[in-house]
Amino acid sequence: MLLQIPGLFIVGVSLVLLVRWTSLSEPLAWGLFGLWVLKDAAFYPILRIGYETHTGSGGVDGMLGATGVAQEALAPDAPGTVHIGPERWTARLAAGAAPLPAGARVRVVAVHNLTLLVEAAEPQAPF
């Protein structure tokens, strides 16, 4: 809530100046100020989530073991893309992993720079 203080100060000063320099009545200015405070109070529970610290492990450690879906066929010699949650990542097959068709479930086993090294998330049925 402390982050709201500068905004409240600016709105308060602006309303005081409008009362002095225009025909804005003082009761209307107080009403507008009250609406501004109510707006901040209403949005606080929603916006607070964005300011919370995340307790989960992020970065590379957060990606290891994550599962997703291959958007393209993955072969040992060519990278492709995978969706992990809402994000799209460049991915390569991990060493010794069998080629995967598009739409296959994948699991992240390592991260090299910004490329995920993946393998099949579940055993592939023989064709």
C-alpha positions in Angstrom: 0.0 0.0 0.0 2.9 2.3 0.6 3.4 2.5 -3.2 0.1 4.3 -3.5 1.2 7.3 -1.4 2.9 9.2 -4.3 -0.3 8.8 -6.4 -2.5 10.0 -3.5 -0.3 13.0 -3.0 -0.4 14.0 -6.7 -4.2 13.6 -6.8 -4.7 15.5 -3.6 -2.5 18.4 -4.7 -4.2 18.4 -8.2 -7.6 18.6 -6.6 -6.6 21.4 -4.2 -5.3 23.4 -7.2 -8.4 22.7 -9.2 -10.6 23.9 -6.3 -8.5 27.2 -6.1 -8.2 27.9 -9.8 -11.5 26.6 -11.2 -15.1 26.3 -10.2 -14.6 22.8 -8.8 -16.5 22.7 -5.5 -14.7 21.4 -2.4 -17.3 18.6 -1.7 -16.9 17.4 -5.2 -13.1 17.4 -4.9 -13.4 15.3 -1.6 -15.7 12.9 -3.5 -13.2 12.5 -6.3 -10.4 11.9 -3.8 -12.6 9.3 -2.0 -13.2 7.6 -5.4 -9.5 7.5 -6.0 -8.8 5.9 -2.7 -11.6 3.3 -3.3 -10.1 2.5 -6.7 -6.7 1.9 -5.1 -8.3 -0.3 -2.3 -10.3 -2.3 -4.9 -7.3 -3.0 -7.1 -4.8 -3.6 -4.3 -5.6 -7.4 -3.9 -5.2 -7.9 -7.6 -2.0 -5.9 -8.1 -0.4 -7.2 -4.9 0.2 -10.5 -6.6 2.5 -8.9 -9.1 4.7 -7.5 -6.3 5.0 -10.8 -4.3 8.3 -12.6 -4.3 8.1 -16.0 -5.9 9.1 -18.8 -3.6 9.4 -21.4 -6.4 12.8 -22.0 -7.9 13.2 -20.0 -11.1 15.8 -20.0 -13.8 17.4 -23.2 -15.0 16.5 -25.2 -11.9 12.8 -24.3 -12.5 12.9 -25.8 -16.0 14.5 -29.1 -15.2 11.9 -31.8 -15.2 9.2 -29.6 -16.7 7.0 -31.2 -19.3 5.6 -29.8 -22.5 4.7 -30.6 -26.1 6.9 -30.6 -29.2 5.6 -28.2 -31.8 7.8 -29.7 -34.5 9.4 -33.0 -35.0 12.7 -33.2 -33.1 15.6 -35.0 -34.6 19.2 -35.4 -33.3 20.6 -33.1 -36.0 18.1 -30.2 -35.9 16.5 -28.1 -33.2 12.8 -27.5 -33.0 10.4 -25.8 -30.7 8.4 -26.9 -27.7 5.7 -25.4 -25.5 6.4 -25.5 -21.8 3.4 -24.0 -20.1 2.5 -20.8 -21.9 6.0 -20.3 -23.3 7.6 -21.4 -26.5 11.2 -22.6 -26.3 13.9 -23.7 -28.8 14.8 -27.3 -28.0 17.2 -30.1 -29.0 17.1 -33.7 -28.2 19.2 -34.8 -25.3 22.1 -37.1 -26.1 20.9 -40.6 -26.8 17.2 -39.6 -27.1 15.1 -41.0 -29.9 13.6 -38.7 -32.5 10.2 -37.3 -31.5 7.2 -36.4 -33.8 5.3 -33.1 -33.5 2.8 -33.3 -30.7 4.9 -35.7 -28.6 5.1 -35.0 -24.8 8.7 -34.0 -23.8 10.5 -33.5 -20.5 13.4 -31.1 -20.0 16.6 -32.8 -18.8 19.0 -29.9 -19.2 19.3 -26.3 -20.4 22.2 -25.0 -22.5 22.1 -21.2 -22.9 18.5 -20.7 -23.9 18.0 -24.0 -25.6 16.2 -26.8 -23.7 17.6 -30.4 -24.0 14.6 -32.7 -24.0 13.6 -36.4 -24.2 10.3 -38.2 -24.4 8.1 -37.6 -21.4 6.8 -41.2 -21.5 8.0 -44.2 -23.4 7.1 -44.2 -27.1 5.0 -47.1 -28.3 6.6 -49.1 -31.1 5.1 -48.4 -34.5 
